Amino acid sequence: MGTSPRCTAQDIATELLVGVGTRIEHSRAVANQAATATDLLEEPWGASLADAAWLHDLGYAPVLAKTGFHPLDGARWLEEQGWRPEVCRLVAWHTRAGTEAKLRHLEHELAAEFSPPPELAQAILAWADLTSSPTGQACTPEDRIAEVLDRYPSDSTVHRAARSNSSQLIADARLVETRLRNVKVTDQ
């Protein structure tokens, strides 16, 4: 599969995530959410957020899964394909991935290969991810975190990372919701 400039993030996500549970439905919802907040970011982060939202779970595609840590697997592949560094960085660090990287003993690889994106860009992608259920329905960040904790066994790395990150993830979501409300108030 090539990633010529004619291949959009949506095209790539659709091709690689079709048949991987409901990842494409979730990615579509995350992209729709992110689109409502791209104006909160300066370029190149606004345009990168739109692509990263579609591509954030790309590392779940069996053909890309190398480490079992989907943010790193997806970001590495995107970098190999020539995607903008900002997209790769957002995918690599999405939804506070640093904690899970540490639990998987991949924190040095993650940090060495991809610098963390700006806090607001990270927060917006986390918010978009946390307000989109696995099946693409709107949900609250609290419900989404509870769903992750229920879906994964308590001794799993994903469960432990989500539990550890829950207060920061909620704070990220609240920050973005406040910024979006402030923009609406100023626009009126």
N, C-alpha and C positions, 0 to 999 in steps of 0.2 A: 504494500500500500504506500503510495507516495503522498507527500504533503506539499504539493505545489501551492503557489499562492491562490489557486482556484479552490483548494480544499479549505473549507471553513472549519472552525472549531466544532460547530454542530455536526458537520459531515463526518469528521473524524470520530467524535464521540458516538454518533449513531452507528458507524461501521464497527468500531471496536467494542462497544458496550451492548450491542444488541444480543440478547440471549443471556446476559449476565444479570440474572434476577430482574429487578426493576430499576437498575442503575440509570438507564436512559431516561425513564420517567422522572426520577429524582434529579438528574442533571438538567433536564429541561426546566424543572421548577426552580432550581437554584439559579439558572441563567435568567429566568424571568424576574426573580427577586433581585438579583444583582443589577439588572437593567434599570431598576427603579432608584438605584443609589450611585450609579457611575458618576453623576454630576458632583458628588461629594469629593471626588478625587481629581487632582491635576493630572495632565498627561505626562508620561505615557500610561499611568496607572489606571485611568478610567477605561481606556480601550483594552488594556490587558486584563482587567477584572472581568469584562464581558466574555473574553475567550477562556480565562481560567475557570469561570463558573461552569462552562460546558465541559471542561477537561479535568476538573479537580479529581474525579474518581477514575480516571483513565487507567491508573495502575492496577485496578481490579481485573482488567482484561487479561485472560489467561496467557496470551501471547507476550504480554509485557511484564507479568509478575515474575520478578527475579529474587527479590529479598523477602517478599511477603509483607512489605511495608509499602502500601499503595501510593502514598504521597511521593516517596523517593523514586519508586519504579516509574510512575507516570512522568515526573519531572525529568528524570534522566532520558526517557524516550523522547520527550518533547524537545529537550536540548539537542539530542542527536539529530532530530528532524529539522533543526534550525529555527525553532520558535523563539520569539523575543525573550530575552532574559527575565523580564518582568512577569511574563506568563509562567515561566518555569519556576520562578521563585514563589509566586502565589500558590501554585499547585504543590510544590514541595512543603510549604509551611501551612497549608490550609487547615483551618479549624484547630489551631494550637497543636500542630503535629510534632513539635519539638519534644513534648512530654512522652509521646508514644515512641519517638525515635530513641530517647534516653532509655526507656524500658526495654527496647529491642537491641540496645548497645549499638545503635546506628547514629547517635547524635553527632559524633565527629565527622562521619561521612556527610551527613545532611548539612552541617554548618560549613564544612570545607568546600562542598560543591555548590551550595546555594545560600547566598546571604538572605537573611530574613527581610521580607518586604516591609514597607512602612506600616506602623501600627494600625492606622486607619484602614489601609487597604486590607490588611489581615482581618481586622474586625468586620469589615463589610462582607468579605467572603464567608467568614464564620457565621455571621448573621443570616446570610442567604442560605447556607447549608443547614443551619439549625431551625429555620422557619419553613423547611421543605421536608416533608415526610419521605420515607423510602419509596412510597408509591406516587410521589409528586403532589400530594395534597398539602395545603397550608397547615401549619401547626405552630405552636408556641415553642420557644427554645427549651423551656422546662419539659414539655411533653416529648420533644425530640431527644433530649438527654435521657429522660426516663426510658424511652423506647430503646435506646442503645444499651443502657444498663440492663434492661430486661432481655434483650436479644443475645447478649454475650454472657457467657458464664463469669461469675465473679472473680475467678482466678485468671481470666484471659487478659492479655495485654491491652486490648481495646477497652475492655470494661474498666481496668485499673486507670488507664489514661483519661477516660471520660470522667470517671469519678474524681480524679485529681484535678482536672481542668474545669469542672462544672462551674465554679464560682467565676472564674475568668471568662468562660464562654458566655455566661449570663451577662457579665459586665460588658463584654464586647457587643452583645445584642442590644443591650440598653443604650449604649453609646450611639450606635447606629440609629436606633429608633428615635432618640432625642434629636440627633442631627437631621433626620428626615422630617420630623415635626417642625423643627426650627426653619427649615427651608420652606415648608408649606406656609408657615405663618408669615415669613418675609415675602413670599410670592403673592399673598392676598392683598 
